[in-house]
């Protein structure tokens, strides 16, 4: 999905119904126990709100013409359509045919209405307070593929994105359907992702002051929003990056090459271009081609993998990490491709607290 993009707008909040149930619901991953009537093409995603607050959920298509495609608030069952703290709700991706099978579909999570961004057709911008920059949000990415599976069946692609800004850590888990499945693109019941903003902050600081500077929790706005902003967003801003990131931008300027110098047959890349274009290393995935040096060994990637706490340092038994850190790390198993439509999938959203 290569950093799927999706952006949307709606002058009026649109609410599309889903099933919502409390934290005490048993066997929540087995959709056949939820009294949901599945139809061909239905893709059910369970959202579990562990943020400690009400959660607004949106679907949105990021595209090259901001302001042209309306976003949709999903009715998660609570007052004003929110998903209450501690509850789970279901999104059926088939309910959003306008977003189709094109890349760029996102599911946004926020503790406040994203009226000036998602419902106005714009992706929230970390550095623009008039377009969600002063709000908390995170997002997952998906691609609904009703006719795009090499095997000929209906599937979806999904991942968690920590490339740019995020306020809530997230995890994703797949449960093997009760009738069994031949799908091998995930490890059943393995929890992929990040659960604690405090742990991510600790690990970034452990990589040095510059990497710790990506934690955006300054006292002047911490009561309104907090987030971590990935190098991609800061470098993309170039010389216009906010001054509060000066420690990072002066240590690792977007147009310098200290992270990705020439090595062997690999030419030097600027910090930003290397982040955009370089691949994971050869090991442990055995991929070809591969990059050396690589974004995988930068402080940001090392910190996020440490925060994930995987037993083998990389991910599941196949070294699949299940979330995006940099732009080309789909080669390291950052996304789940061609998941069969009937596969139970749950995204859990955790507290924004550091």
FIGUFI-696602 format. One record per residue (C-alpha): residue number from 1; residue in three letters; x, y, z. Coordinates in Angstrom, 2 decimals. Layout:
FIGUFI-696602
R:NUM:ALA:X:Y:Z
...
//
This chain:
FIGUFI-696602
R:1:UNK:0.00:0.00:0.00
R:2:UNK:3.09:2.23:0.11
R:3:UNK:1.87:4.85:2.48
R:4:UNK:-1.73:4.78:1.29
R:5:UNK:-3.32:8.17:0.85
R:6:UNK:-6.92:9.15:1.46
R:7:UNK:-8.64:12.52:2.09
R:8:UNK:-12.28:13.52:2.28
R:9:UNK:-14.85:16.25:3.02
R:10:UNK:-18.47:16.62:3.94
R:11:UNK:-20.39:19.83:4.55
R:12:UNK:-22.76:17.85:6.74
R:13:UNK:-21.68:15.09:9.07
R:14:UNK:-22.72:11.76:7.55
R:15:UNK:-23.35:8.91:9.95
R:16:UNK:-23.34:5.34:8.72
R:17:UNK:-24.56:2.71:11.15
R:18:UNK:-22.45:-0.04:12.66
R:19:UNK:-22.79:-2.54:15.47
R:20:UNK:-21.52:-1.29:18.82
R:21:UNK:-21.03:-3.44:21.90
R:22:UNK:-19.43:-3.14:25.31
R:23:UNK:-16.07:-4.37:26.49
R:24:UNK:-17.70:-7.39:28.12
R:25:UNK:-18.77:-8.83:24.76
R:26:UNK:-17.35:-12.35:24.45
R:27:UNK:-15.52:-13.72:21.39
R:28:UNK:-15.56:-10.31:19.79
R:29:UNK:-13.27:-11.41:16.98
R:30:UNK:-15.61:-14.16:15.79
R:31:UNK:-18.01:-12.20:13.64
R:32:UNK:-20.42:-15.11:13.32
R:33:UNK:-21.22:-14.63:17.04
R:34:UNK:-22.15:-10.97:16.60
R:35:UNK:-25.43:-11.58:14.78
R:36:UNK:-24.01:-9.73:11.78
R:37:UNK:-25.36:-10.79:8.42
R:38:UNK:-22.41:-11.10:6.08
R:39:UNK:-22.88:-10.64:2.36
R:40:UNK:-20.33:-11.22:-0.40
R:41:UNK:-17.88:-8.34:-0.39
R:42:UNK:-18.46:-7.35:3.25
R:43:UNK:-15.27:-6.55:5.16
R:44:UNK:-15.83:-6.07:8.89
R:45:UNK:-13.18:-4.23:10.94
R:46:UNK:-13.64:-4.16:14.71
R:47:UNK:-12.53:-0.92:16.42
R:48:UNK:-11.75:-1.23:20.14
R:49:UNK:-11.56:2.08:22.02
R:50:UNK:-8.96:1.88:24.79
R:51:UNK:-8.20:5.62:24.78
R:52:UNK:-10.11:6.38:27.96
R:53:UNK:-12.28:8.91:26.12
R:54:UNK:-14.96:9.00:23.43
R:55:UNK:-13.59:8.27:20.00
R:56:UNK:-14.70:9.81:16.70
R:57:UNK:-14.14:7.50:13.73
R:58:UNK:-13.99:8.62:10.10
R:59:UNK:-13.27:7.16:6.69
R:60:UNK:-11.42:9.39:4.27
R:61:UNK:-9.68:9.29:0.89
R:62:UNK:-6.36:11.07:0.60
R:63:UNK:-6.05:12.39:-2.95
R:64:UNK:-4.24:14.96:-5.06
R:65:UNK:-7.17:17.41:-5.03
R:66:UNK:-7.79:18.36:-1.39
R:67:UNK:-11.28:19.57:-0.62
R:68:UNK:-12.96:17.60:-3.38
R:69:UNK:-13.97:14.31:-1.73
R:70:UNK:-16.09:14.46:1.44
R:71:UNK:-15.04:12.44:4.46
R:72:UNK:-17.57:10.40:6.41
R:73:UNK:-18.03:10.06:10.14
R:74:UNK:-18.90:6.48:11.00
R:75:UNK:-21.70:6.11:13.53
R:76:UNK:-20.10:3.97:16.23
R:77:UNK:-23.21:3.84:18.39
R:78:UNK:-22.64:6.47:21.08
R:79:UNK:-23.90:10.02:21.44
R:80:UNK:-23.05:12.08:18.33
R:81:UNK:-21.87:8.85:16.71
R:82:UNK:-18.81:8.37:18.91
R:83:UNK:-17.41:5.05:20.09
R:84:UNK:-17.59:5.24:23.90
R:85:UNK:-14.49:4.49:25.93
R:86:UNK:-14.02:0.77:26.55
R:87:UNK:-16.43:-0.22:23.77
R:88:UNK:-15.99:-1.97:20.45
R:89:UNK:-17.74:-1.22:17.18
R:90:UNK:-17.75:-2.57:13.65
R:91:UNK:-16.96:-0.81:10.38
R:92:UNK:-18.03:-2.53:7.17
R:93:UNK:-15.69:-1.30:4.42
R:94:UNK:-18.28:-2.31:1.84
R:95:UNK:-20.44:0.59:3.05
R:96:UNK:-18.08:3.05:1.37
R:97:UNK:-18.22:2.19:-2.35
R:98:UNK:-17.32:5.73:-3.38
R:99:UNK:-13.84:5.08:-2.03
R:100:UNK:-13.63:1.90:-4.10
R:101:UNK:-10.50:-0.14:-4.59
R:102:UNK:-8.17:2.78:-5.21
R:103:UNK:-5.22:3.42:-2.94
R:104:UNK:-5.48:6.14:-0.36
R:105:UNK:-8.25:5.00:1.97
R:106:UNK:-7.84:5.86:5.64
R:107:UNK:-9.68:5.32:8.92
R:108:UNK:-9.10:8.29:11.22
R:109:UNK:-9.48:8.31:15.00
R:110:UNK:-9.85:11.45:17.11
R:111:UNK:-11.13:12.54:20.51
R:112:UNK:-12.76:15.66:18.98
R:113:UNK:-14.75:16.21:15.76
R:114:UNK:-12.49:16.65:12.72
R:115:UNK:-14.83:19.22:11.20
R:116:UNK:-12.29:21.56:9.61
R:117:UNK:-10.24:18.76:8.11
R:118:UNK:-11.88:15.41:7.31
R:119:UNK:-15.40:16.78:6.95
R:120:UNK:-14.02:19.59:4.80
R:121:UNK:-12.16:17.26:2.45
R:122:UNK:-8.66:17.74:3.85
R:123:UNK:-6.27:15.41:5.62
R:124:UNK:-5.42:16.82:9.05
R:125:UNK:-2.15:18.74:8.89
R:126:UNK:0.22:18.55:11.86
R:127:UNK:1.50:22.06:11.18
R:128:UNK:-1.74:23.86:10.26
R:129:UNK:-4.05:24.70:13.16
R:130:UNK:-6.92:25.54:10.80
R:131:UNK:-6.85:22.00:9.34
R:132:UNK:-6.74:19.79:12.43
R:133:UNK:-3.25:20.74:13.52
R:134:UNK:-4.46:21.59:17.01
R:135:UNK:-6.33:18.29:17.49
R:136:UNK:-5.41:14.73:18.40
R:137:UNK:-5.70:12.07:15.69
R:138:UNK:-4.17:8.91:14.24
R:139:UNK:-5.06:6.79:11.24
R:140:UNK:-4.95:3.34:9.71
R:141:UNK:-4.85:2.76:5.95
R:142:UNK:-6.80:0.31:3.84
R:143:UNK:-7.44:-0.67:0.25
R:144:UNK:-10.71:-2.47:-0.45
R:145:UNK:-10.13:-4.85:-3.35
R:146:UNK:-13.43:-6.34:-4.54
R:147:UNK:-11.88:-7.52:-7.81
R:148:UNK:-8.15:-7.16:-7.26
R:149:UNK:-6.98:-10.44:-5.72
R:150:UNK:-4.66:-12.61:-7.84
R:151:UNK:-6.66:-15.60:-6.62
R:152:UNK:-9.89:-14.02:-7.86
R:153:UNK:-11.67:-13.53:-4.53
R:154:UNK:-12.63:-10.36:-2.64
R:155:UNK:-9.92:-9.08:-0.32
R:156:UNK:-8.60:-6.03:1.49
R:157:UNK:-5.21:-4.54:2.35
R:158:UNK:-4.70:-2.81:5.70
R:159:UNK:-1.94:-1.28:7.82
R:160:UNK:-1.23:1.12:10.67
R:161:UNK:0.73:4.27:9.80
R:162:UNK:3.31:5.89:12.06
R:163:UNK:5.17:7.62:9.22
R:164:UNK:3.85:11.14:9.83
R:165:UNK:2.01:12.50:12.88
R:166:UNK:-0.04:10.49:15.39
R:167:UNK:-1.56:11.10:18.81
R:168:UNK:-2.89:7.63:19.60
R:169:UNK:-0.89:4.41:19.41
R:170:UNK:-2.70:1.54:17.69
R:171:UNK:-2.47:-2.22:17.29
R:172:UNK:-4.01:-4.65:14.81
R:173:UNK:-4.84:-8.34:15.26
R:174:UNK:-6.30:-11.02:12.98
R:175:UNK:-8.24:-14.04:14.19
R:176:UNK:-8.48:-17.17:12.12
R:177:UNK:-12.07:-17.66:10.92
R:178:UNK:-13.96:-20.45:12.64
R:179:UNK:-14.01:-22.44:9.41
R:180:UNK:-10.25:-22.14:8.97
R:181:UNK:-8.24:-20.17:6.45
R:182:UNK:-5.33:-20.75:4.09
R:183:UNK:-4.21:-17.11:4.39
R:184:UNK:-0.52:-16.85:5.32
R:185:UNK:-0.05:-13.07:5.32
R:186:UNK:-0.30:-12.70:9.09
R:187:UNK:0.26:-14.64:12.29
R:188:UNK:-3.12:-15.40:13.86
R:189:UNK:-3.81:-13.63:17.17
R:190:UNK:-0.46:-11.82:17.06
R:191:UNK:-0.77:-8.20:18.24
R:192:UNK:1.03:-5.88:15.82
R:193:UNK:1.71:-2.23:16.60
R:194:UNK:2.27:0.20:19.45
R:195:UNK:0.37:0.58:22.72
R:196:UNK:2.01:3.42:24.68
R:197:UNK:2.94:6.97:23.69
R:198:UNK:5.03:7.17:26.86
R:199:UNK:7.10:4.17:25.78
R:200:UNK:7.63:5.61:22.29
R:201:UNK:8.76:8.91:23.85
R:202:UNK:11.19:7.09:26.15
R:203:UNK:12.67:5.12:23.26
R:204:UNK:13.03:8.20:21.05
R:205:UNK:14.84:10.05:23.83
R:206:UNK:17.11:7.03:24.25
R:207:UNK:18.23:7.51:20.62
R:208:UNK:19.41:11.05:21.34
R:209:UNK:18.08:14.55:21.83
R:210:UNK:17.40:15.09:18.13
R:211:UNK:15.12:12.06:17.84
R:212:UNK:13.44:12.98:21.11
R:213:UNK:12.64:16.36:19.58
R:214:UNK:10.05:14.60:17.38
R:215:UNK:7.82:14.32:20.46
R:216:UNK:5.45:17.28:20.10
R:217:UNK:4.20:17.82:23.65
R:218:UNK:5.34:21.37:24.37
R:219:UNK:3.68:23.00:27.35
R:220:UNK:2.10:25.75:25.25
R:221:UNK:-0.23:23.29:23.52
R:222:UNK:-0.09:20.05:25.53
R:223:UNK:-3.48:20.75:27.08
R:224:UNK:-5.00:20.90:23.59
R:225:UNK:-3.08:18.27:21.63
R:226:UNK:0.04:16.13:21.79
R:227:UNK:1.59:13.91:19.16
R:228:UNK:4.73:12.40:17.75
R:229:UNK:5.70:13.68:14.32
R:230:UNK:7.74:11.37:12.11
R:231:UNK:10.81:12.60:10.20
R:232:UNK:8.88:12.40:6.92
R:233:UNK:6.57:15.27:7.88
R:234:UNK:9.30:17.44:9.38
R:235:UNK:11.65:17.04:6.41
R:236:UNK:8.80:17.58:3.94
R:237:UNK:8.30:21.02:5.48
R:238:UNK:11.91:21.91:4.64
R:239:UNK:12.92:25.34:5.83
R:240:UNK:9.34:26.06:6.94
R:241:UNK:9.31:23.34:9.64
R:242:UNK:8.12:24.83:12.96
R:243:UNK:10.88:26.18:15.18
R:244:UNK:10.01:23.73:17.94
R:245:UNK:11.65:21.01:15.80
R:246:UNK:14.91:22.95:15.42
R:247:UNK:16.96:20.41:17.37
R:248:UNK:15.99:17.71:14.91
R:249:UNK:16.26:19.82:11.74
R:250:UNK:19.66:21.27:12.64
R:251:UNK:21.05:17.86:13.60
R:252:UNK:19.59:16.10:10.56
R:253:UNK:18.80:18.73:7.88
R:254:UNK:16.51:17.49:5.15
R:255:UNK:19.14:18.20:2.48
R:256:UNK:22.18:16.78:4.29
R:257:UNK:23.48:13.23:3.81
R:258:UNK:24.78:12.10:7.21
R:259:UNK:22.12:9.40:7.62
R:260:UNK:22.56:7.91:4.16
R:261:UNK:26.13:8.51:2.92
R:262:UNK:27.53:6.70:-0.10
R:263:UNK:28.41:3.11:0.73
R:264:UNK:29.61:0.41:-1.63
R:265:UNK:27.53:0.57:-4.79
R:266:UNK:24.87:2.72:-3.14
R:267:UNK:25.08:6.44:-3.84
R:268:UNK:24.59:9.05:-1.14
R:269:UNK:21.03:10.18:-0.48
R:270:UNK:19.89:13.29:1.34
R:271:UNK:18.18:12.55:4.63
R:272:UNK:14.75:13.24:3.18
R:273:UNK:15.25:11.49:-0.17
R:274:UNK:16.74:8.46:1.56
R:275:UNK:13.77:8.32:3.89
R:276:UNK:11.40:8.41:0.92
R:277:UNK:13.17:5.96:-1.36
R:278:UNK:15.55:3.58:0.43
R:279:UNK:14.54:0.03:1.32
R:280:UNK:14.97:-2.13:4.41
R:281:UNK:18.28:-3.99:4.84
R:282:UNK:18.98:-7.50:3.55
R:283:UNK:18.43:-9.17:6.92
R:284:UNK:16.34:-10.59:8.43
R:285:UNK:13.99:-10.57:5.42
R:286:UNK:16.39:-11.76:2.75
R:287:UNK:14.98:-9.22:0.30
R:288:UNK:16.50:-8.20:-3.00
R:289:UNK:17.08:-5.41:-3.76
R:290:UNK:17.85:-3.94:-0.35
R:291:UNK:19.48:-0.77:0.99
R:292:UNK:22.62:-0.17:3.04
R:293:UNK:22.55:2.28:4.75
R:294:UNK:18.81:2.16:5.32
R:295:UNK:16.06:3.99:7.24
R:296:UNK:15.74:0.80:9.31
R:297:UNK:18.82:1.74:11.34
R:298:UNK:17.88:5.37:12.04
R:299:UNK:16.96:6.44:15.55
R:300:UNK:13.27:6.76:14.68
R:301:UNK:12.92:3.20:13.36
R:302:UNK:15.00:1.72:16.18
R:303:UNK:12.89:3.55:18.77
R:304:UNK:9.52:2.45:17.35
R:305:UNK:10.58:-1.17:17.07
R:306:UNK:11.86:-1.08:20.64
R:307:UNK:8.55:0.43:21.76
R:308:UNK:6.66:-2.39:20.01
R:309:UNK:8.50:-4.82:22.27
R:310:UNK:8.54:-7.70:19.80
R:311:UNK:10.27:-10.79:21.16
R:312:UNK:12.50:-11.12:18.08
R:313:UNK:12.93:-7.32:17.72
R:314:UNK:11.29:-7.29:14.27
R:315:UNK:7.71:-8.61:14.47
R:316:UNK:5.97:-11.95:14.26
R:317:UNK:7.60:-15.31:13.49
R:318:UNK:8.04:-14.20:9.87
R:319:UNK:9.56:-10.83:10.94
R:320:UNK:6.41:-9.02:9.81
R:321:UNK:6.07:-5.81:11.86
R:322:UNK:2.54:-4.84:10.85
R:323:UNK:2.96:-1.05:10.78
R:324:UNK:4.64:1.62:8.67
R:325:UNK:7.68:3.49:10.00
R:326:UNK:9.14:4.82:6.75
R:327:UNK:7.95:5.02:3.18
R:328:UNK:9.31:1.80:1.61
R:329:UNK:9.09:-0.59:4.52
R:330:UNK:6.26:-2.63:3.04
R:331:UNK:9.24:-4.86:2.18
R:332:UNK:9.60:-5.44:5.93
R:333:UNK:6.02:-6.58:6.34
R:334:UNK:4.45:-3.30:7.36
R:335:UNK:1.10:-4.04:5.68
R:336:UNK:-1.26:-6.97:5.26
R:337:UNK:-1.97:-7.75:1.62
R:338:UNK:-4.94:-9.55:0.06
R:339:UNK:-6.60:-10.47:3.34
R:340:UNK:-9.68:-12.62:2.59
R:341:UNK:-12.90:-10.69:3.12
R:342:UNK:-14.20:-12.91:5.94
R:343:UNK:-11.09:-12.60:8.12
R:344:UNK:-11.86:-11.08:11.56
R:345:UNK:-9.64:-8.03:12.09
R:346:UNK:-9.50:-5.74:15.14
R:347:UNK:-7.79:-2.36:15.49
R:348:UNK:-7.31:-1.20:19.08
R:349:UNK:-6.73:2.52:19.74
R:350:UNK:-4.89:3.40:22.97
R:351:UNK:-4.48:6.46:25.18
R:352:UNK:-2.78:9.60:23.90
R:353:UNK:-1.14:10.12:27.32
R:354:UNK:2.63:10.31:27.60
//
